Amino acid sequence: TQEQILFFEESYTKYYRMMVQTVLPIVGSRDIAEDIVADTFLILLAKINSVMEHEQPVKWLFRVLKNNAISEYRAQRPRRLRKAFCVQPNPS
């Protein structure tokens, strides 16, 4: 409906940059942060009716964002550990 489109567009316009800035310190990469925000907005699209009826839709949006960021952080953790403990051979 037109109301759903307007709700989505307003949410995207108003919160996109803030959402990227929120998750950037958690994941350490702007590209990954933008992917997480995009995924969050896809979830919003899929559940837009219930979110629009939610008492605090912005809180819902940022909760989903936080959960997505934490999931990504956990997925990155093994890679971070491998990098941190990777011993480079001594060039001699």
Stockholm file with secondary structure:
# STOCKHOLM 1.0

chainA/1-92         TQEQILFFEESYTKYYRMMVQTVLPIVGSRDIAEDIVADTFLILLAKINSVMEHEQPVKWLFRVLKNNAISEYRAQRPRRLRKAFCVQPNPS
#=GR chainA/1-92 SS CHHHHHHHHHHHHHHHHHHHHHHHHHHSCHHHHHHHHHHHHHHHHHTHHHHHHSSCHHHHHHHHHHHHHHHHHHHHHHHHHHHHHCCCCCCC
#=GC SS_cons        CHHHHHHHHHHHHHHHHHHHHHHHHHHSCHHHHHHHHHHHHHHHHHTHHHHHHSSCHHHHHHHHHHHHHHHHHHHHHHHHHHHHHCCCCCCC
//
